[in-house]
Amino acid sequence: MHQEEEKKERQASQGSAPGLAGKVAVVTGGSSGIGAACVRALADAGATVVIGYNEGAERAQALREQLPGNGHIALRIPLTDGAAHAATAEALQRSFGRIDVLVNSAGFTRRIAHGDLDALPPALFDEILGANVGGPYAITRALMPLLRASDDATVINMSSVSAFTGLGSNIAYCAAKAALDTMTVSMARAFGPVRFLSVAPAAVDTGFVPGRNPDELAKKAAATPLGRVVTPQDVALAVLACVSHLRTATGTRIVIDGGHSL
Ligand SMILES: NC(=O)c1ccc[n+]([C@@H]2O[C@H](COP(=O)([O-])OP(=O)(O)OC[C@H]3O[C@@H](n4cnc5c(N)ncnc54)[C@H](OP(=O)(O)O)[C@@H]3O)[C@@H](O)[C@H]2O)c1
């Protein structure tokens, strides 16, 4: 066995993470909430991180300046803009020549009661579906040559318990996350040894759902088996575990919901 692999084996058998020094990680939606927590966790583990943002250029730059280590960059990676995806791939090819970790965390939603069909016209349904599953598809597609250039690449799709409970901010969002999970399975089968995993949190206390009340979130969480709200840091640790420890897991979903969906 190669020396480096032996070292990884030893570290894993002792339960310690191999560390991500020398690895390149891209986090879409890295400018905020769960994505920003993933950026911090990956940089703390030693990775060089590309912070993807959309409108939050200043937040992304401020986060970059706080990270340990060198070489981190902030890039605009919109969910639905093919030209921007091609430009991102070119820039990352020039700077790094490969990607070891891709976290598709960017997403958006609206709060629409499931019974209110007037408030979810087909155009808005398409927009939500297109952004939340078409976006990760298009970005992964553009970055696939760089992922395949790594000898150990992991793609994490940020899903949600909405994918299988059908409960969530609106019907299109639930459908999008279910589609994202299925895409994770298909891509895992088609593109191994690149690994694909969905991470599915319950409600996390970020500004993701406009108009959501933190008290309401805390009240709901109190009634779950673990009795607490899932934090962005909880999600980031799950992402790290997927990258560092779940080395033979691919094409599956890791649910981190405090028992919310039981
Ligand atoms: N919070 C929850 O309750 C929860 C639960 C389960 C799953 N999730 C999932 O977790 C992911 C992150 O959510 P969050 O809670 O971290 O929300 P957040 O704090 O609102 O962050 C959303 C991120 O997505 C980016 N984004 C939004 N629209 C975009 C677009 N059109 N193109 C590119 N980037 C875009 C934002 O970038 P800018 O700020 O730079 O514009 C921001 O970085 C989402 O995929 C969401 O579905 C969230």
PDBQT file of the ligand as one rigid body, heavy atoms in Angstrom, charges set to zero:
ROOT
HETATM    1  N1  LIG A 301     -31.857  27.042   6.647  1.00  0.00    +0.000 N 
HETATM    2  C1  LIG A 301     -32.618  25.959   6.612  1.00  0.00    +0.000 C 
HETATM    3  O1  LIG A 301     -33.618  25.813   7.354  1.00  0.00    +0.000 OA
HETATM    4  C2  LIG A 301     -32.254  24.828   5.682  1.00  0.00    +0.000 A 
HETATM    5  C3  LIG A 301     -32.721  23.536   5.974  1.00  0.00    +0.000 A 
HETATM    6  C4  LIG A 301     -32.418  22.498   5.100  1.00  0.00    +0.000 A 
HETATM    7  C5  LIG A 301     -31.646  22.748   3.982  1.00  0.00    +0.000 A 
HETATM    8  N2  LIG A 301     -31.203  24.011   3.725  1.00  0.00    +0.000 N 
HETATM    9  C6  LIG A 301     -30.416  24.239   2.517  1.00  0.00    +0.000 C 
HETATM   10  O2  LIG A 301     -29.174  24.782   2.867  1.00  0.00    +0.000 OA
HETATM   11  C7  LIG A 301     -28.674  25.586   1.789  1.00  0.00    +0.000 C 
HETATM   12  C8  LIG A 301     -28.154  26.889   2.334  1.00  0.00    +0.000 C 
HETATM   13  O3  LIG A 301     -29.175  27.578   3.013  1.00  0.00    +0.000 OA
HETATM   14  P1  LIG A 301     -28.857  28.572   4.225  1.00  0.00    +0.000 P 
HETATM   15  O4  LIG A 301     -29.726  28.193   5.347  1.00  0.00    +0.000 OA
HETATM   16  O5  LIG A 301     -27.404  28.691   4.409  1.00  0.00    +0.000 OA
HETATM   17  O6  LIG A 301     -29.463  29.933   3.608  1.00  0.00    +0.000 OA
HETATM   18  P2  LIG A 301     -28.836  31.378   3.439  1.00  0.00    +0.000 P 
HETATM   19  O7  LIG A 301     -28.114  31.793   4.665  1.00  0.00    +0.000 OA
HETATM   20  O8  LIG A 301     -29.982  32.216   2.955  1.00  0.00    +0.000 OA
HETATM   21  O9  LIG A 301     -27.776  31.200   2.270  1.00  0.00    +0.000 OA
HETATM   22  C9  LIG A 301     -28.162  31.001   0.949  1.00  0.00    +0.000 C 
HETATM   23  C10 LIG A 301     -26.917  31.060   0.086  1.00  0.00    +0.000 C 
HETATM   24  O10 LIG A 301     -27.304  30.768  -1.250  1.00  0.00    +0.000 OA
HETATM   25  C11 LIG A 301     -26.784  31.771  -2.106  1.00  0.00    +0.000 C 
HETATM   26  N3  LIG A 301     -27.690  32.009  -3.226  1.00  0.00    +0.000 N 
HETATM   27  C12 LIG A 301     -29.001  32.367  -3.176  1.00  0.00    +0.000 A 
HETATM   28  N4  LIG A 301     -29.493  32.524  -4.424  1.00  0.00    +0.000 NA
HETATM   29  C13 LIG A 301     -28.459  32.260  -5.264  1.00  0.00    +0.000 A 
HETATM   30  C14 LIG A 301     -28.326  32.254  -6.669  1.00  0.00    +0.000 A 
HETATM   31  N5  LIG A 301     -29.330  32.561  -7.480  1.00  0.00    +0.000 N 
HETATM   32  N6  LIG A 301     -27.112  31.916  -7.181  1.00  0.00    +0.000 NA
HETATM   33  C15 LIG A 301     -26.064  31.584  -6.370  1.00  0.00    +0.000 A 
HETATM   34  N7  LIG A 301     -26.121  31.602  -5.037  1.00  0.00    +0.000 NA
HETATM   35  C16 LIG A 301     -27.316  31.911  -4.485  1.00  0.00    +0.000 A 
HETATM   36  C17 LIG A 301     -26.648  33.018  -1.271  1.00  0.00    +0.000 C 
HETATM   37  O11 LIG A 301     -25.634  33.837  -1.853  1.00  0.00    +0.000 OA
HETATM   38  P3  LIG A 301     -25.565  35.460  -1.653  1.00  0.00    +0.000 P 
HETATM   39  O12 LIG A 301     -25.946  35.715  -0.219  1.00  0.00    +0.000 OA
HETATM   40  O13 LIG A 301     -24.146  35.761  -1.971  1.00  0.00    +0.000 OA
HETATM   41  O14 LIG A 301     -26.523  36.059  -2.630  1.00  0.00    +0.000 OA
HETATM   42  C18 LIG A 301     -26.259  32.439   0.094  1.00  0.00    +0.000 C 
HETATM   43  O15 LIG A 301     -24.867  32.278   0.175  1.00  0.00    +0.000 OA
HETATM   44  C19 LIG A 301     -29.813  25.701   0.792  1.00  0.00    +0.000 C 
HETATM   45  O16 LIG A 301     -29.565  24.822  -0.286  1.00  0.00    +0.000 OA
HETATM   46  C20 LIG A 301     -31.035  25.237   1.569  1.00  0.00    +0.000 C 
HETATM   47  O17 LIG A 301     -32.005  24.641   0.748  1.00  0.00    +0.000 OA
HETATM   48  C21 LIG A 301     -31.490  25.053   4.557  1.00  0.00    +0.000 A 
ENDROOT
TORSDOF 0
